[in-house]
Amino acid sequence: MTEAALLATILEEYSTDEPRQEKSAAEIRLEQIVLGKESDFEDVLRTAQKQKAYTEDIGEPETADEVAGEEADTAAWHDEDDDDLIAVAREKRYKRFRTTDEQFVSANVLSKRMRNEYQTNLPTPSWATRRPKMGADGPTSALTTSTGSYIDRESERLPLKGFDVKRLTNLNYENPAKKIVHAVEFHPRERVGLVGSFEGHVTLFDVDGKTNPKKMSVFFDRFPVSCAHFLNGGDEFLASSRDHPHMYVFDVGSQKSVRIPWNKAIAEKGFKSFSVSPDHTVMAFPARDGSIHMLSGKSKEWLYSLKMNGSTAAVAFSGDSRHLYSIGDAGRVHVWDLAARKCQTTFMDDGCVSGTAIAGSPNSEFVAVGSNTGVVNVYETRSVLHGKTVPVKTVLNLTTSITCLKFNPTSELLAMGSNYTHAGLKLLHLGEMQVVANFPELNQKIRKAEIVDFSPLSGYMALGNDKGEALLYRLGHYKGY
């Protein structure tokens, strides 16, 4: 016998007019309090019969998981309270969940209807969506599906503890300089390193970490090299001097040098340093009168000049070559929009008395500013462009004027150097925002750091000092050049 037929039989037997034993008024009153009125019980039976027939005819409403095609999980136990009937006709808050003129609905059915309405009005967010279950033939976790990738992603992170750095043979071991090394840079494509000194030599070395044989050497007569950078993908390099307004361009392929004459539009009589944009399209030359002269990376011709108050101490490009950062002797940082050729924003470096160095990270996320007191502040570029100029990290490990700042190509390390003290070089781990503790080692003779650079894949780091040496280090975490 089906459940509907059983309910109908019970209702028919209960509704018969057979004589019943007389009950006292107190007994009748007690039954009404405990079991409810007789009419209520009959209504419950009739409603249950109608509800059973209705659900058998149209079925229960689908849940959100059933609509999505997912199998509902089997309940671990059955709660008897879910079978209780709720008077949806009497309660105003439940009336909208009625599908017919029903008076009572089980708690389980009412809960499903309320859940369906909630999920319709407020769909499940993507982060909380249940992932499809894997079958017997497939793996059951992300770790077992891609163990190799998981390990690779973890190993790509630069560790702070046990930082692996090893001193190698000096880059210019075969041809050491007699004076201060002011220029050190790695070739963007080949395993070649450039070393320029104040005696007028610019030498190229093959980087192997063992002997580093000399590739070629160029001598510029009576031209103390203050700065040198590769241009046009490494096909040539440009050398400047603080003592002369003209410059030299050397073509690596033809091994010929060309003298770039002094431009009358530029009042400066010499350039101690300059910066090349990452895309090699433009160069920036800071001047003592607050000007920043922009030259073409291809033709070497003067394009335009930017002007800031005071003296321009240092300049640096953002990683995307869209912005130029400059720091003045008064400690004010300017951010220049190169497309519009105007200053986008300006701010005072936190706690700075006089700015001396600046650098932008290759991923354009950070800008580092150094001062004459040895303080280095690291800012988030996005925050700076929105007017928030609170540094995310302040480094106080150096106490003398900062003269060089350099991010590695992966933007995980920041090299900070000062040529006013021996062993004045520190590495900042940008992931942990902590200084690397085991570099430099106490017995390493770094001398006074003048310039620092990283190879294209961060495998090597080179450091020029005041003794004419170009120190070479191997960063063990990075496997390539």
N, C-alpha and C positions, 0 to 999 in steps of 0.2 A: 504493500500500500504506500502510495506516495505521500509526501508531507502535506500537500494541499488537500488530498482526500482525508487524511487524518484530522486536519484542522476542521474540515467541514463536518466530519462525524462528531467531533467533540462539541462543536457549536450547536448541532442539531439535538444532541442528547441534553445539553445544558438548557436549551430553549424550550423543552417539552414542559407541558403543564401538569406533570404527575404530582400527586400530593406529596408534600414534604413535611417532615416533622417540625412541629412548632418550636420556635426558639424564643428565648426570653429577650426583652428589650436590651438588657445589658450585653447579652451574647451577640446580638445583631450589631450593636454599636461597636463592640470590640472587633468584629469581623470587618466592619467598614474602615476602622482605623488601620488595621493591619493589612488587609487584603484589598481595600478599596470597595467602591460600590459595585453592585451587580451589573449595572448598566455600563460602567467603565470596563469591566472584564469582557463583556460582550463586544464592546467597541474594539477592544484590543484584538480579540479573535477574528472579527470581521476584517479589520485593517491588515492583520497578518496574512489572512487568506488572499486579500486583494494584492498585497505587496508581493506575495509568492507567485501569484499568477502573472503579475506585471513583469517581474524579473525573469520569469521563465520565457515570457513572450519576447521581450526586447533585450534582455541581458543587462548586466551591471555596466555602469559607465566605465569607459576605458581610462586607465591612469595615464600619467604623462610618460611613464616608462613603456607602457604598451603602445602608445601612439608612436613613440620613437623606435618601436620594433625590438625593445629589449625585454628579456624575460624577467618577470617579477620573481624575487627571491621567496622561497618557501619559509613561512614563519616557523621559528623554533618552538613556539608553544601557542596555545589558544587561550586567549583571555576571555573568561566568561562575561566580564563586564561589557565586551563588545556586542553581546547578544541582547543587552537591555534596550527596550523601546523608549524612544524619546518623542514627546508630544510636540511635533514640529508645527502643528496648527495653532497651538496656544502660545508658543514662544515667538515673539516678533522677529528675533534675530535669526530664527531658523526657517521662516516662511519662504524666503527666496530659494531655499534648497529643495522645495517640494516639486516633484515632477507631475503629480496629479492632485486630486483633492484628498490625498491621504492625510490621516490624522497622526499616525505614529510611524516612525522609521527607526530601524535598529541603529545603535551607535556606530557600528562598523560601516554601514552604508552611508550614514550622515558624514562620517569622517572622510570617506572617499570623495563624496560630493564637495565638501569644503576644500579638500586638497586639490581637486581638479580646478575649482574656481581660482584658488590662490596661484596655481601654476600657470593658468591662462593669463591672469593679470600681471603676474611677476614671474617671467620665465627664469629657469635656472641659469645662473651666470656660467660663462665658459669655464672658469677656473674650478667650478664645482661639478661639472658634468662628469658622469661616470664613464670611465674608459671601457671600451668593449672587452669582454672576457676572451682570453685566448683559448683555443681548443687544445685537445690532447696532443695534436701534432706540432703546436707552436709553443714558443717560450712564454713564460708567465711574468717576466719582469724586464724592465728596461736595462738592468745591469747585465742579465744573461743574454739579451739580444745584441748588445754592443759593448762587450767588455773592453775591447781594444780601444774604441773611441773614448770610452769613459776614462781609461787610464791616460790616454794621450792628452785629453783636456786637462786633467789634473797635473800632468807633468809639464805642461806648457807654462804654468804659473811660476814666476821667478821666486825661488825660496829666499827668505831672509836669514833663517837659521842655517848655518853651514854654507854661507855664500861662497861659491867656487870661483876663485880668481887666482891666476898663476902668472908670475913674472917670467917673461921670455927674453930672448936676446934683443938688445936694443934695435929699434927699427933702422937706425942709421949707424949700425955698428961698423960697417965697412967704410963709411965715410962720415965720421963724426964732425959736427960743426965746431968752429973755434969760438963762436960767440953765442949769444942767447938765441934759442929756437923760438921764433914768434909764430910760425905757421906749421901746423900738422893737420893733415886731412887724408881720408881714405878715398880711393877712386870709387865712383858709384857703381861700376860694373865689374872691373877687374880687381884681382888681388894685388893692388898697387897702393903704396903709401907715399904721400908728398911731405917733404920736410923742407922748410924755408928758414934761413937764419939771417941775423943782422949783418953778416959779412957779405951778403949779396948772392948767396947760392940758394937755388931751389933744386932739390934732388928727388928723384923718383926711385923707390925701392920695391922689389917684389916681396910680398908678404908671405913667408912660409913659417915664421916663428923660430927658425933654427939659425940660419945665416943671414936671411933677408938681403940677398944680393942686390947691388946697385944696378938700376936699369939705365938711367941717364942723369946727367947733372947739367944745370944751366947757370951760368954766371952773368949777373947784371952789374956791369962796371959802375962803381961809385953810386950804387943804388942799394942802401940797406933795406932789406925786405922786412916790412912790418906786418904784412898780412898777405895771404895767398889762398885762392879758392879755385876748385875745378869749375868749368863752365861747359855748357852744351853737352851734357851727358858724359863729361870727362874727356872730350876731344881736345880741350885746351884748358889752360889755367891763366888767371889774372893775378899779377903781383902789384902791390902798392907799397909806398914808403911814406913815413911821416915827415921825411926831409925833402920830398920832391912832389910837385903837383902832377907830374906826368906819371903814367903807369905802363906796364908791359904785359902783352898777351903772348903766350907761347903756345904754338900749335904742336901737339904731341905727335901727330902723324907725320907732318913734314919737318918737324924739329926746327921750326923757324920762329923767331920772336918778332913782334911788331910793337913799336913804341906808340902809345896813345898820348897825344899831346894834351897840354893843359887847356881846359875849356875856359874861355874868358867870362862865361856866365857864372862861374864858380869862383868865389873869392878866396876859398881855402887854398893854402899853399902846400898842403900835404895831408895824407890820410893814414892815420895809425891803424885803422881797421875799417872793414866794410862787411856787409852781409849780402848773401845771394838768396833769392827766393827759391823754395823747393822745386818749382817748375823751371828754374833757370831763365826766366823771361826778363827779370829786372834785378837791379842791384841797388842797395841803399848805402850811401856814404854819409856818416854823421859829421857835422862841423861844429866848431867851437862857438859860432855865433847863433846856435839854435837851429840852423838849417839842416835839412836832410835832403841830399841831392840824389835823385833817382836816375839811373842810367840803364840803357837797354842792355840786356844780357847778350844779345846777338850782335848789334852794331857797335856797342860801347859808347853810344852817343848820349848826351844829356837829354832827358825827357822833360822833367819838371822838378821843382823843389818844394818841400814842405817846410813849415816854419813853426817852431815852438819857442816859448819863453825861456830865457837862460841859455845855458850851454847843453848840447846834446852829448851825453856820455856814451851811450850805446844804443844799438837798434837790433831788432830781430824780427823775423817773419813768422806768421802763423803757419801751421802745417799745410793748410789748404791754399796758401799764398794770397789769401783775400785781405788779410790785415797785416799791418806793420806796427810793432810795439817800439816805443822809444822811452828812455829814461833820462832825465836831466839832472844837473848837479844840485838842484833844489829838492830832489826826491819826488817830483811829479811825473807820473806815467801817462803817456798819451797812446791811445789806440786809434790808428789811422785806417780809414776805409779806402783801399787803393783804387777801387772802381770809381768812387766819387771824388777821390783826391782831396779828402778833407778829414778832419779829426772827428771821430765818432763819439768818443768819450774820453774823459781824463779823470785821474784820481791821485791822491797822495799815497805813496807807499807807506804802509803801517810802520810807524816808528823810525822812518828813514830820515837821516840828516842830509846825506848827499848820495845820490844814486851812482853806481859805478858799472853795473852789468845787468843784462836782461836776456832772457831766452824764452822761446815758445816751443811747446812740445809738438812732435810730428803728428799726433792725432788731434791737435788743436784744442785739447781739453784743458791744458794748463799753461800758465805763464809764470816764470820765476824771475824775481827781482832781487839783486844784490846791492848792498850799500857799503859805505866806507867803514862802517863799524863791524863788519863781518857777518851781519844778519842777512839771511836769505828768506824771503817770503814767497810762498807758492800760492797762487790764486787759481780758482776755476774760471776759465775764460767766459763761460756762459753767465756766471754770476757777475763778472766784471761788466759785461756788455749790458746787463740789466741794472747796473748801479749798486750792486752789492760788492763792496770792496774789502771784505774781511778775509784774511788769508786762511786757507785750510791747513797750512802748516808753516810754522816759523822755526827755522834752523838756527841754533845759537852755538854750534860746535866750533866755528871759526871766530877769531877775535880781531883779525886784521882785514883790510879792505878786500872785497871780493873783486877779482879781476877776470874770471872766466866762469861761465855757466854753460852747460851742454846737456841736453836730453839725449838718451839713446834712441835708436829708430823705433823701438817698440813702446816708447813712452813709459817704461817701467823703472828707469833709473835717471837720476839727475846728478851730474858731476859738478861739484862746486870747488873752485880753487882760488887761492890767493898767492901772489908772488912776493908777498911781504914777509913770509915766514917759511921755514923749512917744513916739508911734509904737510903743507897747507892744502890738502886735497881730501874731500869727503864725498861719499856716494850716498844719495838718499833713495831709499826704496819707496817708490810712489804707491805701491799697493798697500803697504803697511804704514806708510808715512813715518818711517824710522830710518835713522842713519845706519849704514852697514858697519857693524862693530869690528869686523876682522880686516878692514882695509882703511888705510895702509897698515902693514905690519910694522912693529917697532924697529926691526933691524933693516928695513928697506930705506935706501937713500934716494928719496924722490927729489931732494933739493927744493928749489922754489918753482912751483908750477906756473907756467906761462900760458899754456894752451892745451886743450884736451879735445879728443874726437873719438867717435865710435865707428866701427865698420858698418856697412849697409845692413847686415843681419845681426849685428851686436856681438859677433863672436870675438872681436878684438877691440881693445881700447888703447889709444896712444896718447902719450903725455910729453909735451915739450917743456924743458926746464932751462934754468939760467946757466947751466954748464955745457950747453951745446948738445945735450942728449935728447933723443926721442925714445922714451921708455915704451915698451910694448907689453901688454897684458892679454892673457887669454881668459875670457869669461866662459867657464865650463858649462854653464847652463845652456848656452846657445851653441848649436852644433854646426852651423854654417859660418860663412865668412862675414 
